[in-house]
Amino acid sequence: MGIMDGKTVLVTGVLTNHSIAFSVAELIQQNGGKVILSSFGRAMSLTERASNKLPSTPPIIELDVTSKENLDNLKSELMKYTKQIDGIVHAVGFAPQSALGGNFLKTEWEDVAIALHTSAFSFKSLTVAALDLMPTGSSVVGLDFDAAVAWPQYDWMGVAKSALEATSRYLARDLGPKGIRVNLVAAGPLNTVAAKHIPGFEKFEAAWSDRSPLTWSISDPVPSAKAVVALLSDWFPATTGEIIHVDGGYHAMGY
């Protein structure tokens, strides 16, 4: 028996088999659970290609987390494959290039709004859109990058992650009475599609190599994915509003 036996989880953000989201989906299936993936637009073909590398090819629904129409249709789309959703993995984040790379003082609100909507507000809107299908004991897990400090080049995405962390706490407050847990996993830097869009990403790799007490590999998403799956399971029944750091211990070290 696996820790995900009998559970069905909606996993967003699977673009390649090198992502945290892919490893989460793989671990869920390996531990007895079922997965429904989401994607949209040009990314759909990437998600389909990656899904074929999973132990069992899951269904993929069309979902842009910033689209009201898609969110309004989410319940009916999910019900084509399941009667309930026991977990959601929010692995979505985006900021325009003008909001990254040292442009903090120059970024216009229109681009900041895109970053906040996609990376933070969607955590709430996605959860609420699927809420009717989520029984007591369900779990929502989002992917974070520690927003306690200002990072080089990260700029407005860092602000969006701060908003994500606050959103998680308020969701935990409001969904707790329904028996639904809400948590984040703050992963260290990983060589994902999202990371490739961050100018100067190599600086993160160098910093982690020098400072984290445990060895950190930017090419291994599995440690972060294991934390996500553990939070989705019944092994953390009284944990909510939490940020679990999976970063080799980097966040706890001084300069």
Buried (B, 14 or more C-beta within 10 A) or exposed (E): EBBBEEBBBBBBBBBBBBBBBBBBBBBBBBBEBBBBBBBBEEBBEBBBEBBEEBEEEBBBBBBBBBBEEBBEBBBEBBEEBBEBBBBBBBBBBBBBEBBBBEBBEEBEEEBBEBBBBBBBBBBBBBBBBBBEBBEEBBBBBBBBBBBEEEBBBBBBBBBBBBBBBEBBBEBBEBBEEEEBBBBBBBBBBBBBEBBEBBBEBEBBBEBBBEBBEEEBBBEBBEBBBBBBBBBBBEEBEEBBBBBBBBBBBBBEEEE
